[in-house]
Every structure is written in structure tokens, then in C-alpha cells.
């Protein structure tokens, strides 16, 4: 018999919510604790059981606060860029997670109405939750209002030996592993018969240890291809809040050249600079920009060296019609698009450029401004951007003068595994992350960002070079191991060896199959649940009608 609604254990409910937040946050904050995510949702599932048994009113607030605490603990550092932006990002992300949980609770209610066996109903409900969560993660990587920093699979960013199989599934496959393990552990703890407990225990044990064993074997046996070449990574350490207009760009260029000269050798094939180090480059006529010409003059003294340059660029258009969603008017029939760009050049040529396309909402893009034109003005009032940068349709692999190609992830594009794999599919022999992580201060933010690149290394089996203006620059091999890093808030240069590779992993070939399958499965399950819910409601109305007729 259910307990009275006024006698439910409020303290216990909040303790379970806090238990989830703690267990799920620690892998993002403390190295090598990814395994905690395999049981982090168990307190949340027990919370749901108590909410249901005690018929708790306003139950939404318990699990919303659990997700809110998880988001605050792991991404509080957004505050150092923008207070209103941090509040909006954290609350909106927590609301989406809570919405997924609310769908699960509604679906579980429908399932229990038609499935009278408690264990089967619990199993089916939890599978619904897993499918819904994975579908949400997959879609979240694709929309304009995107902040997938807390994709559950990222919990293993510092436990990469456990997830070498990301080369097959990608990080969303890690999310599936986490959720399935949590489901089976919960079923072990709530089984009511010996057969249920035995099945759950065997399944949980196999699901936890078989992927780990396969990962350890893959880690021990994986051999990198033998194509070594030397790179130089530059960390100029310029305060991002006082970058433009404080020191002349010519002075910044001089500092950059001096830093590069310290580590250059005749064997250096790539020198890699951070995101947006220079600006105001006409992408169609870069030779008109003084900084661009200074870098070419520097490269003339280093034959055989390519430069990967981060720059703000623009393109002008002469047309009456607006040429793109992000184009800005510059007078009658004049438009300009601004881009966050990566360029590969040497002393003679600009080999190619890539435009950042996964943009930070509110900072680099006004989400869905073409639907809601007032958003630009609203976001600007709270310290955001009043317009959006230009983008391109998909990732590129940029060729260099040495015949190799590099796939460039600009800033937090390194969170988007399904996006960045396209560069590898197009022939990238190695990957680079160019970023500016000084916005967040000395917080977990820049550590998390660097470690996410380790997952991209495994998914693509490509060495990753990260060049940060400040934060952490470093070299990561194809197994996700870190070979060299720089310190926080130091002006420095790093030289090391990178191995090129041209083999394609299953993830590179096929992408996020886990998320795509879950998305289709969710739509099918949603239709089925709506039909069952409607049928149940119709049955109740019919029953009440018969009862009333009988009483008459």
C-alpha cells in the first residue's frame, strides 16, 4: 500500500538527487574517475521509485535540481565569460535533461498500465529512458542552440584506456554504455526473485567488464603508422579580454615570430598558432593584410614549413539580396560575412582555409535569428553578440605543402565527434585544435576541453595537436595518450613529433550510428506510447460510461 503523500522522506529524496550530481560530476572534475559514471544514475532511478511510490507532488523539482547541480558543478566556469550567459546555458541544459527524464516517467506510467509484471515494466521503462537520452544527445549535436559539453560519453576523457572502442561507436556509444550499466546495476538492486537477480547480475558483470577487457587489449596491441614529422605549437598567452586594441597587431605578430623562432628546426613541417590570433583578413585577398604578409616573410626563412594560422577573416559581397543568413549590411548593395578561420600557408601559397561552423550560441551565433529576429538585440543587452559568424556546410581537410592534410577543430568544435570525423574521412592525416581557453580562468573548463581532444584522437585514430592562446597546449597520440603539455598562463612554445595516419576507423566511416538508431527508435516508441496512452484513456472513459449506465 502506498505511503501517504505527506509522509515521504524529503531528506532522502534530496540526498539521492545530490548523490547523482556528485557521482556524475566527479568524472568531469577529477582525472581517472570515469568508472563512477557507470553507477551515477542509480540514485536517480531510486529517486524516481520513491517519487512514484509516495506520489510526491511537484516531483519535477527533485530531478531538475539533480541535473541543475550536475551542470553547475561541471560548467560553473562559464560565469567568467558571461554571468547571464552562464545562467542561461546551465538552466537550459538542465531543463533539457529534466525533460528527457520527464518523458521517461510519463512513458513508464503508460508501460506499467499495460505491463503487469513489475520487473518487465521496470526494464522496458529504463530502456525507454536510455533511447530517449541517446536520441537527445544525437540531436543536440546538430541544432544551432547546441551545448553538448556534458555528453555522458565525455566522462571517460581522462580514462581513455577504458574506451578504446570509441573508434567504433564514438562518444555517444560511451553514453549508451554508461546508461545500460546503470540500468543493470539498478535492476540487480531491485530484483525480487532469484532468477531476476541472477540474470541482472550476470548481464551487469558482462557489460562492465567485457568492453573494458576489449579496450585494454586494443590499447596494448594498437600500433601507430610510421609517418613521423615535427610540429611546433605556439602559446602566446595574450589576455583574451584585452586582445584587440590594447597592443598593436604588429607587436603581437613580432611576439609570435620570436616565439616560433625559438623552436624551429630544418625538420619542422608545421607551426600551429591559436584561434583568432590575427584579424581583418580578406579571405579572397589575404595578401592585403600586413599580418598575413609578415607570416609569409617568416616562412620564407623556413623552407618546407607550413603554418596553421587562426584568424578572423571576412568576405565582401555586392548584391541586392542578402547572400547568407549571417551576412551584415555595409551600405547599398554591400554585404560582409565574418568568419572564425583556420588557414594553412607557406611562403608562397595559401593552401586552404576552413571556417568554424559549430559556433558558440550567444557569442558567435544568434540561434534561429531568422525565425526570431529580435534575439540579436536581446542577447546583445546581456553581453552577447548582436550578429552571427558565417559557417560552411561540413568539415574540411586542409592540405599543406608537404602533401599531408590536417583536420582543424576551432575552439569547442572538438566536442563534436561526428562533425570532426568528416575531416578524417576527407583525408586528414592528423588533427589540430586551435583555441583560446583563457576566457574561463584557471578552472576545470580548459582541462575538460583539452581532455575531450583525447576522445577525438581515439575515434579517428589520429594524433591531435592542440594550440591554445592560453590554457593547455599539447600533443596527443592515436591512443589518446598525452605526450607533452604546456602550463596555464605562460608564454611558451612546444616542439614535438606527430605521426600521420591514413586508415579509417569504423566511426569515421559510419559516424554516430548509436545516436541515429536511438533517434529512430525513440520516434517509434513515442508513437507506440501515444497510441497506448490514448487507448488507455479511451478505455477509462468507456468504463465510466458503462458504470454510469449500470447504476442508472
N, C-alpha and C positions, 0 to 999 in steps of 0.2 A: 504494500500500500504506500502510495507516495506521501512524503512528508508534507506538512503544512507549509505554505509559501513563506510564512513569517518565521520559520524555524531553520531555514537553510544556513549553512556555515559560511557567513560572509568572509570571515578571515581566511578560511580555507580556499575560497574561490580566488581571492586576490593573491594568495600565496601560489596557487597553481599558475595564474597569469604571469606572476613575477618569475616563476621557475622556467616557463617557456622563454621569456625575454632574456633571462640570464644564459640559459644553455644555447640559445640560437645566436646570441651576440658574441659570446666568447671566441668562437672560431674566427670572427672578423676582427677581433681586437688582440688576441694572444696567439703567437705562432704555434703551429703543430697541434691545435685543438680541434681540427676539423671533425674528428670522430664524434664529438659531442652532439653534432647536428643529427646524428643517427637516432638519438633519443629525445631531441629537443621538443618535438611536437607531442610527446606522450603526456606531459602535464596539460597541454591544451585539449587533448582528447578527453582526459579525465574531467577537465573543467566543463566541457560540453555535456558529459554524462550527468554531472551534478546540476547543471543549469536545467537539464531536461527533467530529471527525477524530482527536483524540488520546485519545478515550474516557476523558475525565477523570472520576475518581471524585469523589463529593461535589460535583458541578458546581453544585448549588443554591446553595452558599455564595457563589460568584462573582457571580451575578446578583442574589442577595438583597443582598449588600453594596453592589452598584452602586445599587440602589434605596434602600437604607438611607442611603447617603451623600447621595443626591439629597434625601431627606426631611430629613436633619439640616441640610444646608446652607441649605435654604429655609425651614424651620419650627422651627429651634432655639429661637426666641424664646418658644415655648410654655412653656419651662422657667421663665420669670419669673413665671408664674402658678402652676404646679404641677410639681415635679420628677417625681413618679410619673406624673402625667397626661401630661407631655411624652414620657416614655419609652414609655408605653403607646400614645399616639397615633402616634408616629413608627414604632415597631416594627410595630404592627398595619397601618398604611398601607403600609409597605414589604413586609410579608408578603403583602398582597393583590396588590400589583403583581408580586411574585415568583411568586405563584400563577398569575396571568394568563400570565406567561412560561413557567411550567412546563407549563400546558395547551398552549401553542403548541409547546413542544419535544416533548411527547408526540404531539400531532397531526401534527407534521412527520415524526416517525418512522413513523407509520401511513401517511402520504401517500407517503413515499419507498418504502415496501414495495410500493405498488400503482402508483406513477407512476415509470417507469424513466428518463424524461427529466429530467436534473438541473435544468435551468433551469425547466421547468414545475413540478417538485416544489418548488423554492425559491419560486417565485411563489405557488403555491397555499398553501404553509405561511405565508408572510408575510401573505397575505390573511386566513388564519385568525387570525393574531395581531391584525391590525387589528380584525376583527369582534369578537373576544373582549375586547379592551381597551375598545372603544366601548360594548359591552354592559355591561361592568363599570362604566364611568363613569355610564351612564344609571341603572343600578340603585342605585349608590352615592348618587345624589342623593335617592333615595326612602326608604331604610331609616332606622331610628332611630339605629343606630350609624354615623353619617354624618360624614365629614370630607373633602369633595371640594375642599379648598383648592387641591390640585395637579392639578385637571383640566387636561390638556395645553393646551387652548384658552386658558387664562388666561395662557399665556406671552406673549400679544400685548397684555396690559393696558396696556403703555406704548408699544406700536407700533400704535395704533388705526387709523392711515391705511391699514395693510395689510389690515385685516379689516372694512371697512365692510359686507361681505356677511354679517356676523353677523346683520343684520336679517332674513335668510332662514333661516340654519341654526342660529343660536345658537352658544355657545362650544364645544359638543360637535362642531359642524361644523368648528371650528378644530382640534380634536383629530384628526378624520379627515384634514384637510389635512396636518397635521404627520406623521402616520403614513404616509400614502400617499407623501409626498415622500421620507421616509426610506427607504421600501421601494424606490422607483425609483432613488434615488441608489445604494443598495446593489447593486441589480441592474446598474447601469452599471458599478460597480467589480468585479463578479464575473462579468460576461458572458464567455463563452468563444468566441463566434462573432461575426462582423461584423454579422450580422442581429440578433442579440440585443442587441448594444451599440447599434446604430443605433435600434432600437425603444425601448430603455430611455432613451437619451439624449433622443430627441425627446419621449417621454412625460414625462420628468422636467422638461425645459425648459418644456413647455406647462403642466404642473401647478404649477410655481413661479410663472411669470410671468403667466399669464392671470388668476388670482384677484387678483394684485397690481394688474394693469392695470385690471381691473374696479373694484377698490376705489378706486384713485386717481381714476377717472372719476366714481364715485359721490360721493366726497368733494368733488370740485371742483364738482359740479352740484347737490348736495343743498341745498335751500332750506328753512329752518325756517318753520313757520307763524307768522303775525304776531299773537301774543296775549301781549304782554309784561305782566308785573306784578312788583311789588317784593317781595322777601323779606328778612328779617333772620335771620341764623343766629347762635346764641349758643354760645360755647365757654367754659363757666365754669371749667374747669381745676381740678377737685377731685380730689385723690388718691383713686383708686378703692378703695385698701386701707384708707382711713380716712374713708369717706364718711358712713356712718351711725353715730351715737352720739358722734362727736367734736365736731362743730358742730351746734347745734340746727337742725332743718329750717327754722324761721322765719328764722334767719340766712342759710341758703342761699337761701331764697326772696327775701330782701331783696337779696342779691348779684345774683341772676338778674334781678330787676326793674330794678336800677340799670344792668346791662349792656344790657338791652333798650332802656331809655330813651335811651341814648347814640346809637342809630342809627335810632330810629323816626321816620317822617315821616307826613304825612297820606296818602301813597300806599302805605304798607306794607300788603300784603294777607295775608302770612303771616309769623309769627315762629316759628322752629323751634328746639326745645331738644333736648338729647341724650337718650339712652336712660336710663330709670330715674332721672330727676333727683329725683323725689319718690316717696313710697311710702305704703302703708297707705290707699289709696283704695278705698272700696266701689264697685265698678263699677256697681251698681244704684242707689246713693245717693251720688254723688260730692260733693254739697253738704255732706255731713257732715265732709268733710276740710278742715282750715284752709288748707292749701296751695292746693287747688283754688279755694277762695273768694278767696284773695289774688290769684290769677292772673286771675280773672274781674273783680275790682275794678280791676286794672291795665288790662284790656282795655276797661273802661267808659270810660277816658280816651282810647281809640284806636278810635273807631267805624270799622267796615269791616275791622278786622284780625282774622284767625283765628290761633289758637295751636295748633301741633302739639306736644303735651306728651308726653314719655316718663315713664312712671310704673310702679311696682309696684302692682298692684291685686289685689283679691280678690272672691270671690263666696261667700256662705253658702248652705248647703242644709240643709233639715230633712227628713230621710228615713232610714229604717232601712237601706235598701240603699245601697251606695256609688254616688254619682251619676256618677262618672267614674273613669278609671284613675288620674288624678293627684290626686283629692280626698284631703284629710287629715282624720282624725277630730278632732273638737273637743268630745267628750263624747257622751252618749247621744243618738243620732239627730241629731247635728250634724256637718256636714262643711264644709270650706272648700277652695276652689281658689284658688291664687295664680297670677297672670299677669304676664308682661312685656308692657306695653301701650303702644300709641300712641293718643292721644286728640286729636280736633280740637274746639275750643271757641271761643266768643267770649263777650262779656259776658253774654249771655242764655241761650245754648244749648250743650249738648253734642251735636255733630252726628253723632258716630260714634266707634267705637273699634275697634282691631284688636289681636289677641293674637298675639304672636310664636309661631310654630309650628314653625320649623326651629330646634330647641334644641341647645345645645352638650352633647354627651354627657359625663356625669360631673359637669357643673356645673349644668345646667338640666334634664336628663332622665337617669333611670336606664334605659339601653336594655333593653328587654324584661324589665322588672322583673316584669310579670305572668306571665312564664314562669319566671323565676329570681328569686324573692322575696328571696334572700339578697344580691343585688347591691347593694342600697341600703346595707346595713351594711358590705359590703366596700369600696365606693367611699368611704364616709364615713371609714373608717380611713386612707385615703390622701389625705385632704384635700378630697374632693369633696362633693357634695350628698347628703343622705340621702333626698330625695324629688324628685319631678318637678314642673315647672310645668304648668299647663293649656295647651291648644292649641285651635285651631279647624281646620276641615276644609280651607279654602283661603284664599288671599289676598283682601283686600278693597280697594276704592277708597273712601276716606273723603271725604264731601262737606264743603265749607265754606260759610260764609255768603255767599260771592261766587259760588256756582254752580259753581265748579271742584271737581275731585276730585283727591286725592293718594293715590298708592300708597306705603305705608310699608314699608321693609325695616328690620327691627330687628336691629342688630349684624350677625352674619355671614350673615344671610339674603340679603345682597347677593351672595353667591357662587352662589345658586340661581336661575339664569336662568329655568328652566322654571316655577318657583314664582312668581317675582315678575311674570312676564308676565301672570298672571291678573288682577292689579290693573289693568293697562292694558286688557285685554280688557273689564273691567267699567266702563271709562270714566275711568280716571285720566288727567288732563291733564299731570301731572308726577309725578316720583318723588322720594322722600326716603329717605335712610339716616340713622337716628338710632343712635348707637353710643357706646361707651366704650372707646377703644383704649389707655387709659393702663396697662392691666394688663401690657402687654408691654415697657414701657420704650422707650427711643429705639432701636428695632431695625427691621429691614425689615418687621416684621409690620404696622404701621399704614400704611406706604406701600403694601404689597400690597393691603390692604383698600380703601384709597381708590381705587386704580387699577382694581380689579375693578369698581367702580361705573361706570367709563368704558365697560366692555363692556355693562353693563345699559342704558346710555344709547343705544348703537348698536342693540342687539337690539330695544328698544322705541321708538326714536326719540322719547325723552322727555328733557327736561332733568332732571338729578339734582342735588338739594341734599343735601349731607352735613353733618350736625351731630354733632360728636364732643365728648364731655366734655373730652377732650384727645386729641391725635393729629393728624389733619388734617381740618379742616372746609373746605368749598369748594363751588364751583359748576361744574357740568359741562354742556356743551350737548349737543344731539342727535347730534352727530358724534363725541362722546367727547372733545372738546377741553376743557381745564381753563381757566376764566376767572378764578378767584380762589381762593386757599387761605390758610389760617392757618398759623402756626408751631407747633412742638412745645412743649408745656408752657407755654402762655401763656394768660392770661385775656383774652379779646377778643370782639369782635362784628364780624360781616361783613354788609354790605348789598350787594345786587346785584339784577339783573333776570333773571327766568326767563321763558322762552317756553312757553306751554301748547301742547298739540297733541292732536288727537283722531283722527288717522289711525292705522290698524292695520297693522303690518308683517306679512309672511308668518310670521315666527317667533311673533308674538303670536297670530295666528290658529290656527296649527297646532302650535306647541310644538316639542319636541325630536324631530323626525322621524328625524334621523340616529341618535340613540340607540335609539329604538323599533325602527327597521328592523334595526339591528345586533343587538338583543336577540333578535328572532325568527329572524334569520339564524343567530345563534350556537346557538340551540336546535336548529335543523335540521341544522347542521354537526356538532353534538355527537352527535346520533343517528346521523348517517351515519358518523362516525368510530368510534363504538362498534360499529356493525354491521361495518365493515371490520376493526376490531381483533379482534372475535370470530371473524369469518370467517378471518382470518389465523391466529389461534391454533388454530382447528379444523383448518385445512389442515396446520399443522405437526404436530399430534398424529396426523392421518391419515397423513401422510407417514412419521412414525416407525413407525407401526403396520405399514405396507406394507414398510418396510425390514426390520423385525424378522422379518416373515413370510417375506420373501425369503431372509434369512440362515438362517432355520430350515430 
